[in-house]
């Protein structure tokens, strides 16, 4: 597979995530769109890792393995981020009885 | 067109369709379920790229743990279609146009790029758990340990954020005693 296909697939997934963040008002859906963008980046990192492997596997047997480890660390950070973010959303629901991000404009006043 | 190509196009279309339905679904629970479909498709891509460890971790951590967490939060909140926040139609169109413009710019910038490089499909053992573990515990052992501190701080943060304030707690006990 040419690397172009993976690049375009990841770009399309990322842009769908961006459009979702901009169009939806539900805080949890916005959060899910951020997860979608993180996964698009993960897919591209793995594809580049295997591209690197294809180019360099003759000389170094573990070429491109760093990209896959970066994906692993991204997943670790995303898991921590999701737990903290959902706790913040639950607290926001408890205070305002809504998860509409339009209600979170109190810093303006 | 070999099996790998057919699987690639199938998984790509599944991922894109699921992603679009995540954004457009009215019911938030359907959004969560479509996001699980997207994650399964991305895991299939990892298997096609022979990154088995990441495929399994993606399925367990994302499609398993994180999405269950989302579903539990939705169940706790008792949301339905009436409470779904509505917004201005023009703002929605503006958001879609902005995302499409970003897509257009990135595709136009990358279309002419001379990337003749191929991706290695289904071969090479750099994604197996043995090799990844060797590199992880030799070269990346310090970030690995730091991530455990990150998890500890996230756990403490969740408990601190999710705790009720003393006034709320007194109110809840009062409701329990006198309410009902």
Interface residues (C-beta under 8 A of the other chain):
Chain A: X1 X2 X3 X4 X5 X6 X7 X8 X9 X11 X12 X13 X15 X16 X17 X18 X19 X20 X21 X22 X23 X24 X25 X26 X28 X29 X31 X32 X33 X35 X36 X39 X42 X43 X46 X47 X49 X50 X51 X53 X54 X55 X57 X61 X62 X63 X64 X65 X66 X68 X69 X71 X72 X73 X75 X76 X77 X78 X79 X80 X81 X82 X83 X84 X86 X87 X88 X89 X90 X91 X93 X98 X99 X100 X101 X102
Chain B: X4 X5 X8 X12 X15 X16 X19 X20 X22 X23 X28 X31 X32 X35 X38 X39 X42 X45 X46 X49 X50 X51 X53 X54 X57 X58 X61 X62 X65 X66 X69 X70 X73 X74 X76 X77 X79 X83 X84 X85 X86 X87 X91 X92 X94 X95 X96 X98 X99 X100 X102 X103 X106 X107 X110 X113 X115 X116 X117 X118 X119 X120 X121 X124 X126 X127 X131 X132 X135 X136 X140 X143 X147 X150 X151 X154 X155 X157 X158 X161 X162
